Amino acid sequence: MVRRIVWTRRAQMERIEILAFWKEHNQSRTYSKKLNELIKKSLQIISRYPMIGKPTQIKKCQSQSIEQLSDYLRNNSAGNNSPLSLGLKAKTYPEIE
């Protein structure tokens, strides 16, 4: 069963900041586009297999790494038909934290 994914406002803002950071850092949109496609593909997998990824200290949340810069956290607290709540966190780039 495919589950709907709902982005948190913070995750939406952080995604924009991360993509903008890489565009500015590399003086090109190429990597930002590649990263955005990886995020989309990862979300398709997460929507089909919501328990994929590493467990976190937060109850009923999983962590999924994409490249070396971001983690996705999904809250699987409700039933199978409920949407997944998604958060995004930059790992190692202080300029965007």
GROMACS elastic network, one bead per residue, 0.5 to 0.9 nm:
[ bonds ]
;  ai    aj funct       b0    kb
    1    47     6  0.82319   500
    1    48     6  0.61266   500
    1    49     6  0.83404   500
    1    80     6  0.81447   500
    1    81     6  0.84873   500
    2    44     6  0.85422   500
    2    46     6  0.87865   500
    2    47     6  0.53158   500
    2    49     6  0.78734   500
    2    50     6  0.88758   500
    2    81     6  0.87362   500
    3    46     6  0.83532   500
    3    48     6  0.63857   500
    3    49     6  0.85771   500
    3    50     6  0.78301   500
    3    80     6  0.75016   500
    3    81     6  0.66302   500
    3    82     6  0.71185   500
    3    83     6  0.58727   500
    3    84     6  0.68613   500
    4    47     6  0.63925   500
    4    81     6  0.83317   500
    4    82     6  0.74579   500
    4    84     6  0.62299   500
    4    85     6  0.89242   500
    5    43     6  0.77630   500
    5    46     6  0.85879   500
    5    47     6  0.66315   500
    5    74     6  0.86837   500
    5    83     6  0.53673   500
    5    85     6  0.61484   500
    5    86     6  0.67630   500
    6    83     6  0.63007   500
    6    84     6  0.58736   500
    6    86     6  0.59636   500
    7    10     6  0.81315   500
    7    11     6  0.61159   500
    7    12     6  0.63316   500
    7    84     6  0.83685   500
    7    85     6  0.60449   500
    7    87     6  0.65788   500
    7    88     6  0.87182   500
    8    11     6  0.51050   500
    8    12     6  0.63512   500
    8    13     6  0.87871   500
    8    85     6  0.66970   500
    8    86     6  0.59312   500
    8    87     6  0.59078   500
    8    88     6  0.84617   500
    9    12     6  0.51185   500
    9    13     6  0.63223   500
    9    14     6  0.86275   500
    9    87     6  0.85299   500
   10    13     6  0.51400   500
   10    14     6  0.60533   500
   10    15     6  0.85094   500
   10    87     6  0.71260   500
   10    88     6  0.76004   500
   11    14     6  0.50348   500
   11    15     6  0.60014   500
   11    16     6  0.86103   500
   11    72     6  0.89053   500
   11    86     6  0.70313   500
   11    89     6  0.73771   500
   12    15     6  0.52227   500
   12    16     6  0.64263   500
   12    17     6  0.87595   500
   12    87     6  0.82467   500
   12    88     6  0.78648   500
   13    16     6  0.52139   500
   13    17     6  0.62198   500
   13    18     6  0.86577   500
   14    18     6  0.59770   500
   14    19     6  0.85068   500
   14    87     6  0.89294   500
   14    88     6  0.65569   500
   14    89     6  0.70837   500
   14    90     6  0.76431   500
   14    96     6  0.78929   500
   14    97     6  0.84190   500
   15    18     6  0.51586   500
   15    19     6  0.61838   500
   15    20     6  0.84911   500
   15    36     6  0.86908   500
   15    88     6  0.69918   500
   15    89     6  0.85210   500
   15    90     6  0.87817   500
   16    19     6  0.52927   500
   16    20     6  0.60489   500
   16    21     6  0.84869   500
   17    20     6  0.50512   500
   17    21     6  0.59396   500
   17    22     6  0.86781   500
   17    96     6  0.64496   500
   18    21     6  0.50176   500
   18    22     6  0.63840   500
   18    23     6  0.86530   500
   18    32     6  0.82712   500
   18    69     6  0.86277   500
   18    70     6  0.88233   500
   18    90     6  0.73818   500
   18    93     6  0.89984   500
   18    96     6  0.65518   500
   19    22     6  0.52994   500
   19    23     6  0.61998   500
   19    24     6  0.87069   500
   19    29     6  0.84937   500
   19    31     6  0.84155   500
   19    32     6  0.50944   500
   19    33     6  0.80159   500
   19    35     6  0.76994   500
   19    36     6  0.75810   500
   20    24     6  0.61371   500
   20    25     6  0.83749   500
   20    29     6  0.86706   500
   20    32     6  0.75030   500
   21    24     6  0.52827   500
   21    25     6  0.58634   500
   21    26     6  0.84591   500
   21    32     6  0.85869   500
   21    95     6  0.79256   500
   21    96     6  0.70126   500
   22    26     6  0.58195   500
   22    27     6  0.78735   500
   22    28     6  0.78948   500
   22    29     6  0.76648   500
   22    31     6  0.68366   500
   22    32     6  0.58848   500
   23    26     6  0.55257   500
   23    27     6  0.55567   500
   23    28     6  0.51600   500
   23    30     6  0.77178   500
   23    31     6  0.72310   500
   23    32     6  0.59456   500
   23    33     6  0.89956   500
   24    28     6  0.69781   500
   24    29     6  0.83050   500
   25    28     6  0.79721   500
   26    29     6  0.77182   500
   26    30     6  0.85052   500
   26    31     6  0.77615   500
   28    31     6  0.71863   500
   28    32     6  0.79385   500
   29    32     6  0.52195   500
   29    33     6  0.60687   500
   29    34     6  0.86130   500
   30    33     6  0.53087   500
   30    34     6  0.62823   500
   30    35     6  0.86853   500
   31    35     6  0.59807   500
   31    36     6  0.84334   500
   32    35     6  0.50720   500
   32    36     6  0.60481   500
   32    37     6  0.86180   500
   33    36     6  0.50522   500
   33    37     6  0.62468   500
   33    38     6  0.86685   500
   34    37     6  0.51953   500
   34    38     6  0.62989   500
   34    39     6  0.87371   500
   35    39     6  0.62159   500
   35    40     6  0.87008   500
   35    66     6  0.83406   500
   35    67     6  0.78764   500
   36    39     6  0.50530   500
   36    40     6  0.63081   500
   36    41     6  0.87329   500
   37    40     6  0.50541   500
   37    41     6  0.61968   500
   37    42     6  0.85107   500
   38    41     6  0.51349   500
   38    42     6  0.60283   500
   38    43     6  0.85485   500
   38    66     6  0.72154   500
   38    67     6  0.82610   500
   39    42     6  0.50615   500
   39    43     6  0.61387   500
   39    44     6  0.87178   500
   39    66     6  0.70158   500
   40    43     6  0.51079   500
   40    44     6  0.63763   500
   40    45     6  0.88774   500
   41    44     6  0.51457   500
   41    45     6  0.65132   500
   41    46     6  0.87295   500
   42    45     6  0.51722   500
   42    46     6  0.61346   500
   42    47     6  0.86057   500
   42    64     6  0.85280   500
   42    66     6  0.76122   500
   43    47     6  0.59705   500
   43    48     6  0.86027   500
   44    47     6  0.52250   500
   44    48     6  0.65462   500
   44    49     6  0.87142   500
   45    48     6  0.52710   500
   45    49     6  0.59752   500
   45    50     6  0.78664   500
   45    52     6  0.84768   500
   46    51     6  0.76473   500
   46    52     6  0.67634   500
   46    53     6  0.87545   500
   46    64     6  0.86869   500
   46    74     6  0.86136   500
   47    50     6  0.56955   500
   47    83     6  0.89260   500
   47    84     6  0.77575   500
   49    52     6  0.57225   500
   50    53     6  0.83068   500
   50    62     6  0.81590   500
   50    74     6  0.76242   500
   50    76     6  0.74372   500
   50    84     6  0.78819   500
   51    54     6  0.84618   500
   51    55     6  0.86136   500
   51    61     6  0.84545   500
   51    62     6  0.66852   500
   51    74     6  0.87580   500
   51    76     6  0.79678   500
   52    55     6  0.88479   500
   52    62     6  0.71705   500
   52    63     6  0.82338   500
   52    64     6  0.75722   500
   53    62     6  0.55887   500
   53    63     6  0.52921   500
   53    65     6  0.79697   500
   54    61     6  0.86144   500
   54    62     6  0.53674   500
   54    63     6  0.50568   500
   54    64     6  0.66311   500
   55    58     6  0.80634   500
   55    59     6  0.84181   500
   55    60     6  0.77744   500
   55    61     6  0.63041   500
   55    63     6  0.62419   500
   56    59     6  0.71641   500
   56    60     6  0.79581   500
   56    61     6  0.59529   500
   56    62     6  0.57114   500
   56    63     6  0.64335   500
   56    73     6  0.85577   500
   57    60     6  0.87495   500
   57    61     6  0.78770   500
   58    61     6  0.56982   500
   58    62     6  0.82725   500
   58    75     6  0.88274   500
   59    62     6  0.87516   500
   59    75     6  0.83165   500
   59    76     6  0.87912   500
   59    77     6  0.80833   500
   60    74     6  0.81512   500
   60    75     6  0.59591   500
   60    76     6  0.53364   500
   60    77     6  0.56732   500
   61    73     6  0.60808   500
   61    74     6  0.53096   500
   61    76     6  0.60282   500
   61    77     6  0.78256   500
   62    72     6  0.77781   500
   62    73     6  0.54577   500
   62    74     6  0.56487   500
   62    75     6  0.72180   500
   62    76     6  0.80903   500
   63    71     6  0.60854   500
   63    72     6  0.54479   500
   63    74     6  0.70864   500
   64    70     6  0.82750   500
   64    71     6  0.53492   500
   64    72     6  0.50726   500
   64    73     6  0.67379   500
   64    74     6  0.86502   500
   65    68     6  0.70907   500
   65    69     6  0.77654   500
   65    70     6  0.59232   500
   65    72     6  0.65812   500
   66    69     6  0.67585   500
   66    70     6  0.56930   500
   66    71     6  0.64275   500
   66    72     6  0.80019   500
   67    70     6  0.69877   500
   68    71     6  0.86844   500
   68    91     6  0.73780   500
   68    92     6  0.81422   500
   69    89     6  0.81330   500
   69    90     6  0.55044   500
   69    91     6  0.50208   500
   69    92     6  0.63453   500
   69    93     6  0.75589   500
   70    88     6  0.65380   500
   70    89     6  0.53981   500
   70    91     6  0.55077   500
   70    92     6  0.84980   500
   71    87     6  0.79904   500
   71    88     6  0.57464   500
   71    89     6  0.54291   500
   71    90     6  0.69052   500
   71    91     6  0.72878   500
   72    86     6  0.64858   500
   72    87     6  0.55746   500
   72    89     6  0.68672   500
   73    85     6  0.77915   500
   73    86     6  0.56000   500
   73    87     6  0.51810   500
   73    88     6  0.67338   500
   73    89     6  0.84836   500
   74    84     6  0.58402   500
   74    85     6  0.53280   500
   74    87     6  0.67567   500
   75    78     6  0.82129   500
   75    83     6  0.88778   500
   75    84     6  0.58282   500
   75    85     6  0.52604   500
   75    86     6  0.69359   500
   75    87     6  0.88057   500
   76    79     6  0.76747   500
   76    80     6  0.83717   500
   76    82     6  0.83422   500
   76    83     6  0.83280   500
   76    84     6  0.61547   500
   76    85     6  0.76457   500
   77    82     6  0.86890   500
   77    84     6  0.85307   500
   78    81     6  0.79599   500
   78    82     6  0.59193   500
   78    83     6  0.82413   500
   78    84     6  0.86397   500
   79    82     6  0.55745   500
   79    83     6  0.88111   500
   80    83     6  0.81904   500
   89    97     6  0.82863   500
   90    93     6  0.65993   500
   90    94     6  0.84438   500
   90    96     6  0.72258   500
   90    97     6  0.66207   500
   91    94     6  0.84561   500
   91    97     6  0.84903   500
   92    97     6  0.85910   500
   93    96     6  0.59508   500
   93    97     6  0.67722   500
   94    97     6  0.51150   500
